[in-house]
Amino acid sequence: MRAIGIILAGGNNHKMKELSQKRAVCAMPIAGSYRSIDFTLSNMSNSHIQKVAVLTQYNARSLNEHLNSSKWWDFGRKQGGLEVRTPVVTADNSNWYRGTADAIYQNINFLKNSHEPYVVIASGDCVYKLDFGKLLEYHIEKQADITVVCTELPEDVPCERFGTVRMNENYKIEEFEEKPLQAKGHTISCGIYVIRRRLLIEMIEKCAQEDRYDFVRDILVRYKDIKKIVGYKIKDYWRNISTVQDYFETNMDFLKPEVRDYFFKQYPDIYSKVDDLPPAKYNVGSNVRNSLISSGCIVNGTVENSIVFKKSYIGNNTVIKNSIILNDVYIGDNVYIENCIVESHDTIRANTRYVGEDGIRIVVERNDRYIL
């Protein structure tokens, strides 16, 4: 494909509360065995983009460990491949990434050293499938300077935390508001863009000269009347996991057969780093209904409408309902958990109760691993 990829994966998100205190949002576990960034990486690999840079910054250790081998997404190649780029101190610059445009500017040599004529820029914290090849064909057909992937949210979903767009009948974007106080419509930007490489270099360098740092505000919004910026609407599944509620609902969507079929049984596939773990073990007395149980788990109790990630242990007479249990959690006997997200590496003591009364409760317990 005649494009390189840039994945923006460095931002800090306080809306994820305790969940983002030790990991980047792009490293959040999804659907039992995946990470959020796997979906964007898989889309680029399936679209035959052979050179991708992941720009990381905040709490990047977990994300870097996940990306330490590019072979899982078929980026293990002599030319191109996967690059993970963090901020570095140089003779000319000692700043962290101050925004999305600044992150690209600090890695502008990635653009200048490439030969492909186009760049696909995408966020790493969204769950979706997209053929970037068709997106590029659309971009060329429309003779656009920048193409923005958009989707339509349901009427009952608030749009104020997204960038809202308004297009004319030719799909040219006439209005672009980033996180408006009051949204005028329900068409939002998905944070995925296609742009010519040389034009991107020119715009990013101009932003840097003017001390502007944000790609949306300082490029898309400023240039919407000067450059031809068009929208590309997608109608398939797309979710952003920027809040705890969104993260919970996105995972729960994978309990629906049609969502699992769309992502895991229909071509193209979604890839992820594979751990060498035994299959899940269900001991006598266990009872599992409408749940995803990952490899390496041992289940002795009852699990309903929940997702249990890798290497978790669930004790005898324990009941888990409508909850997410992250990686490597030990849950003792006679525990009741409902409407909760249990943080990874937690130890939940026996005979305890955790219920999310007003929304989803995040459980963080750092107890020693013993049973009382």
Secondary structure, 3 states (H helix, E strand, C coil): CCEEEEEEECCCCHHHHHHHCCCCHHHCEECCCEEHHHHHHHHHHHCCCCEEEEEECCCCHHHHHHCCCHHHHCCCCCCCEEEEECCCCCCCCCCCCCCHHHHHHCCHHHHHCCCCCEEEEEECCEEECCCHHHHHHHHHHCCCCEEEEEEECCCCCCCCCCEEEEECCCCEEEEEEECCCCCCCCEEEEEEEEEEHHHHHHHHHHHHHCCCCCHHHHHHHHHCCCCCEEEEEECCCEEECCCHHHHHHHHHHCCCHHHHHHHHHCCCCCCCCCCCCCCCEECCCCEEECCEECCCCEECCEEECCEECCCCEECCCCEEECCEECCCCEECCCCEEECEEECCCCEECCCCEEECCCCCEEECCECCCCCC
